[in-house]
Amino acid sequence: MIVKVLDPLEVLEIAEDGERRGRAFYKGIVGAVPDRSVRSTLLALADDEARHLKDLKEIRKAFSRASRRPHGPIEGRAAQRYKSLVSPQALLDTLPEGDRLTELHALDVGIQLEREFVDLYGDAADGDEDPAASDAFRRLMMEEKMHLSLLTRRFVILKLRS
């Protein structure tokens, strides 16, 4: 069996791409969401994703300054999973044809994205021997967990209203 290893630089590439897509998703659906509190939440999440991009660039700089090729923190099936990390568009494509995007569906897509990044950052933190990189990935994981909690609360509130 071939075991694919994902090194931290690959994790960074995947994470940067995912944070960009997440930010674009949150900003892009704001206009389709009538609920003001949900819109506000989505805009705040988009801003957070932009901040995460800056954090990831700092992690990348730290790797460059250390002039090392980091070891592989993520192996096997997890590596394959993150290589094909779910995209917001793929999730939106699951809408039945003719259906419009609802707040609940938008929040559900956000919840799925945040879960993926909690797992990605958690796996990266657990697998990296560099304490600074591990701490940075762990901090990002905690922020994504806060996003997940916020989106889940909004989802439950809207679900109870309907």
C-alpha positions as a Markdown table, in Angstrom:
| # | Residue | x | y | z |
|---|---|---|---|---|
| 1 | Met | 0.0 | 0.0 | 0.0 |
| 2 | Ile | 1.3 | 3.5 | -0.9 |
| 3 | Val | 1.1 | 5.9 | 1.9 |
| 4 | Lys | 0.9 | 9.5 | 0.8 |
| 5 | Val | 2.5 | 12.0 | 3.2 |
| 6 | Leu | 1.4 | 15.6 | 3.2 |
| 7 | Asp | 4.1 | 17.9 | 4.5 |
| 8 | Pro | 3.3 | 21.2 | 6.3 |
| 9 | Leu | 4.0 | 23.2 | 3.1 |
| 10 | Glu | 1.4 | 21.2 | 1.3 |
| 11 | Val | -0.9 | 21.7 | 4.3 |
| 12 | Leu | -0.3 | 25.5 | 4.0 |
| 13 | Glu | -1.1 | 25.4 | 0.3 |
| 14 | Ile | -4.4 | 23.5 | 0.9 |
| 15 | Ala | -5.2 | 25.8 | 3.8 |
| 16 | Glu | -4.5 | 29.0 | 1.9 |
| 17 | Asp | -6.7 | 27.8 | -1.0 |
| 18 | Gly | -9.4 | 26.8 | 1.4 |
| 19 | Glu | -9.4 | 30.0 | 3.3 |
| 20 | Arg | -9.6 | 32.0 | 0.1 |
| 21 | Arg | -12.5 | 29.9 | -1.1 |
| 22 | Gly | -14.2 | 30.1 | 2.3 |
| 23 | Arg | -13.8 | 33.9 | 2.3 |
| 24 | Ala | -15.2 | 34.2 | -1.3 |
| 25 | Phe | -18.1 | 31.9 | -0.3 |
| 26 | Tyr | -19.1 | 33.8 | 2.8 |
| 27 | Lys | -18.8 | 37.2 | 0.9 |
| 28 | Gly | -20.6 | 35.8 | -2.1 |
| 29 | Ile | -23.7 | 34.5 | -0.4 |
| 30 | Val | -24.4 | 37.5 | 1.8 |
| 31 | Gly | -26.6 | 39.1 | -0.9 |
| 32 | Ala | -28.7 | 35.9 | -1.1 |
| 33 | Val | -29.4 | 35.7 | 2.6 |
| 34 | Pro | -32.3 | 37.9 | 3.9 |
| 35 | Asp | -31.7 | 37.4 | 7.6 |
| 36 | Arg | -29.7 | 40.4 | 8.9 |
| 37 | Ser | -28.0 | 38.4 | 11.8 |
| 38 | Val | -27.0 | 35.7 | 9.4 |
| 39 | Arg | -25.6 | 38.3 | 6.9 |
| 40 | Ser | -23.6 | 39.9 | 9.8 |
| 41 | Thr | -22.2 | 36.5 | 10.8 |
| 42 | Leu | -21.2 | 35.6 | 7.3 |
| 43 | Leu | -19.4 | 39.0 | 6.8 |
| 44 | Ala | -17.5 | 38.5 | 10.2 |
| 45 | Leu | -16.5 | 35.0 | 9.1 |
| 46 | Ala | -15.2 | 36.4 | 5.7 |
| 47 | Asp | -13.1 | 38.9 | 7.7 |
| 48 | Asp | -11.8 | 36.1 | 9.9 |
| 49 | Glu | -10.8 | 34.0 | 6.9 |
| 50 | Ala | -8.8 | 37.0 | 5.5 |
| 51 | Arg | -7.0 | 37.1 | 8.8 |
| 52 | His | -6.3 | 33.4 | 8.7 |
| 53 | Leu | -4.7 | 33.9 | 5.3 |
| 54 | Lys | -2.3 | 36.4 | 6.9 |
| 55 | Asp | -1.6 | 33.9 | 9.7 |
| 56 | Leu | -0.8 | 31.2 | 7.2 |
| 57 | Lys | 1.6 | 33.5 | 5.3 |
| 58 | Glu | 3.4 | 34.1 | 8.6 |
| 59 | Ile | 3.7 | 30.4 | 9.2 |
| 60 | Arg | 5.1 | 30.0 | 5.6 |
| 61 | Lys | 7.7 | 32.7 | 6.4 |
| 62 | Ala | 8.7 | 30.9 | 9.5 |
| 63 | Phe | 9.3 | 27.7 | 7.5 |
| 64 | Ser | 11.3 | 29.7 | 5.0 |
| 65 | Arg | 13.4 | 31.4 | 7.7 |
| 66 | Ala | 14.1 | 28.0 | 9.2 |
| 67 | Ser | 15.3 | 26.9 | 5.7 |
| 68 | Arg | 14.0 | 23.4 | 6.3 |
| 69 | Arg | 11.7 | 21.1 | 4.5 |
| 70 | Pro | 9.3 | 20.1 | 7.2 |
| 71 | His | 8.6 | 16.5 | 7.8 |
| 72 | Gly | 5.2 | 15.1 | 6.9 |
| 73 | Pro | 2.5 | 15.6 | 9.6 |
| 74 | Ile | -0.4 | 14.1 | 7.7 |
| 75 | Glu | -0.3 | 10.6 | 6.1 |
| 76 | Gly | -2.4 | 8.1 | 4.3 |
| 77 | Arg | -6.2 | 8.5 | 3.8 |
| 78 | Ala | -6.2 | 11.9 | 5.6 |
| 79 | Ala | -3.7 | 13.3 | 3.1 |
| 80 | Gln | -5.8 | 12.1 | 0.2 |
| 81 | Arg | -8.9 | 13.7 | 1.8 |
| 82 | Tyr | -7.3 | 17.1 | 2.2 |
| 83 | Lys | -5.9 | 17.0 | -1.3 |
| 84 | Ser | -9.5 | 16.9 | -2.5 |
| 85 | Leu | -10.8 | 19.2 | 0.3 |
| 86 | Val | -14.5 | 20.1 | -0.2 |
| 87 | Ser | -15.1 | 23.3 | -1.9 |
| 88 | Pro | -18.1 | 25.7 | -1.3 |
| 89 | Gln | -19.1 | 25.4 | -4.9 |
| 90 | Ala | -19.2 | 21.6 | -4.8 |
| 91 | Leu | -21.5 | 21.9 | -1.7 |
| 92 | Leu | -23.7 | 24.5 | -3.4 |
| 93 | Asp | -24.0 | 22.2 | -6.4 |
| 94 | Thr | -25.9 | 19.7 | -4.2 |
| 95 | Leu | -28.9 | 22.0 | -4.3 |
| 96 | Pro | -31.7 | 20.4 | -6.3 |
| 97 | Glu | -32.1 | 22.2 | -9.7 |
| 98 | Gly | -34.4 | 25.2 | -9.4 |
| 99 | Asp | -34.0 | 25.5 | -5.7 |
| 100 | Arg | -32.8 | 28.8 | -4.3 |
| 101 | Leu | -30.1 | 29.1 | -1.6 |
| 102 | Thr | -31.7 | 29.3 | 1.8 |
| 103 | Glu | -30.1 | 30.6 | 5.0 |
| 104 | Leu | -30.2 | 27.0 | 6.3 |
| 105 | His | -28.4 | 25.6 | 3.3 |
| 106 | Ala | -25.8 | 28.4 | 3.4 |
| 107 | Leu | -25.2 | 27.8 | 7.1 |
| 108 | Asp | -25.0 | 24.1 | 6.5 |
| 109 | Val | -22.3 | 24.6 | 3.7 |
| 110 | Gly | -20.4 | 26.8 | 6.1 |
| 111 | Ile | -20.6 | 24.2 | 8.9 |
| 112 | Gln | -19.2 | 21.5 | 6.6 |
| 113 | Leu | -16.4 | 23.8 | 5.5 |
| 114 | Glu | -15.4 | 24.7 | 9.0 |
| 115 | Arg | -15.5 | 21.0 | 10.1 |
| 116 | Glu | -13.0 | 20.2 | 7.3 |
| 117 | Phe | -10.6 | 22.9 | 8.5 |
| 118 | Val | -10.9 | 22.0 | 12.1 |
| 119 | Asp | -9.8 | 18.5 | 11.1 |
| 120 | Leu | -7.0 | 19.8 | 8.7 |
| 121 | Tyr | -5.5 | 22.1 | 11.3 |
| 122 | Gly | -5.9 | 19.5 | 14.1 |
| 123 | Asp | -4.1 | 16.9 | 12.1 |
| 124 | Ala | -1.4 | 19.3 | 11.1 |
| 125 | Ala | -0.9 | 20.4 | 14.7 |
| 126 | Asp | -0.7 | 16.8 | 15.9 |
| 127 | Gly | 1.7 | 15.7 | 13.2 |
| 128 | Asp | 4.3 | 18.5 | 13.2 |
| 129 | Glu | 7.3 | 18.2 | 15.5 |
| 130 | Asp | 8.1 | 22.0 | 15.3 |
| 131 | Pro | 6.4 | 23.5 | 18.4 |
| 132 | Ala | 5.9 | 26.9 | 16.7 |
| 133 | Ala | 4.2 | 25.4 | 13.7 |
| 134 | Ser | 2.2 | 23.0 | 15.8 |
| 135 | Asp | 1.0 | 25.9 | 18.0 |
| 136 | Ala | 0.1 | 28.0 | 15.0 |
| 137 | Phe | -2.0 | 25.2 | 13.5 |
| 138 | Arg | -3.6 | 24.5 | 16.8 |
| 139 | Arg | -4.6 | 28.2 | 17.2 |
| 140 | Leu | -6.1 | 28.2 | 13.7 |
| 141 | Met | -8.0 | 25.0 | 14.6 |
| 142 | Met | -9.5 | 26.7 | 17.7 |
| 143 | Glu | -10.6 | 29.7 | 15.6 |
| 144 | Glu | -12.3 | 27.3 | 13.1 |
| 145 | Lys | -14.0 | 25.6 | 16.1 |
| 146 | Met | -15.4 | 29.0 | 17.1 |
| 147 | His | -16.7 | 29.5 | 13.6 |
| 148 | Leu | -18.2 | 26.0 | 13.7 |
| 149 | Ser | -19.9 | 26.8 | 17.0 |
| 150 | Leu | -21.2 | 30.2 | 15.7 |
| 151 | Leu | -22.6 | 28.7 | 12.5 |
| 152 | Thr | -24.2 | 25.8 | 14.3 |
| 153 | Arg | -25.9 | 28.1 | 16.8 |
| 154 | Arg | -27.3 | 30.3 | 14.0 |
| 155 | Phe | -28.4 | 27.1 | 12.2 |
| 156 | Val | -30.3 | 25.8 | 15.2 |
| 157 | Ile | -31.9 | 29.2 | 15.9 |
| 158 | Leu | -33.2 | 29.4 | 12.3 |
| 159 | Lys | -34.3 | 25.8 | 12.3 |
| 160 | Leu | -36.4 | 26.4 | 15.4 |
| 161 | Arg | -38.0 | 29.5 | 13.8 |
| 162 | Ser | -39.1 | 27.6 | 10.8 |
